[in-house]
Amino acid sequence: GEEMEDKDVTERNVAYVFQDYALYPHMTVNQNIRFPLENMRLHKRTIDRKAREALAKLKLSGLKDKYPDQLSGGQKQRVAIGRALVRDPFVFLFDEPLSSLDPQLRDHLRMELKQLHRQLKKTFIYVTHDQLSAMILGDRIAFLEEGKIQQIAPPSVLYHEPENMRVAEFLGFPQINILQVEEFRQLSPCELPPGTARVGIRPEHLRIRGNPEGSWVVEWIQEIGFARYADFKIGNSTISAKCDDHKIEAGQRVVCEVEERNLIIFDRDERTIKKNS
């Protein structure tokens, strides 16, 4: 609620966590974390206390005398977060801080960031191209395209009630199926509102089952451990559908059931037509 554009950077009380850590290579972990406080010319006892608390909170106490080149990627990232943490800022800005880490470590640090956010009760603004990070970490997601905000909403609202086709396509795996009206009519005869140009349906809201006289032939099965998805063609469009039957394989004929209550309808400008409109 406070304008910051005309304020000097030193007056904004905003902490920034870089994508590539940006640690000082000639400083130890402890020195890196103390550095912002020393720049603020705080009393030594205050610096000692704040640095000690940050080291403990981020499980870095045993590494405080090590240099950045002696640390793993996850440890470096925690040091970068610690350096921001000690300043006790109003707002934390995170610039894709986990993008260079391997998936297992990324999952672990996402959990740590979420816990840290709950502890601090501060605003975290987290920039990412990773839909999973956005959905897991975000209380609210601002979806931007070409510098313009398309929608701001909690993750579940963005997923189930996207404002437009671009938002709908970004979230979800496999990606939402987008069909021309004529293509959708081959799947379902349900009533569509006036102005409908395309119909969106997520793979989990399409269910297939084997049937020798089915209209569709499975081209490919995506097996991801906890779920299976079958791909088939309608005209020029490839459709993904949830496949609960583990006996269905590529080449088999299937029928497809549509959960009509979960359709997302788009107009010619690719904006969502609200269900109550």
Helices and strands as residue ranges (DSSP letters): G 9-11, E 14-17, H 29-39, H 44-57, G 61-63, G 68-70, H 73-85, E 91-95, H 103-120, E 123-127, H 131-137, E 141-145, E 148-153, H 155-160, H 165-170, E 177-180, H 181-187, E 198-201, G 203-205, E 206-210, E 216-217, E 220-223, E 228-234, E 237-242, E 253-258, G 260-262, E 264-266
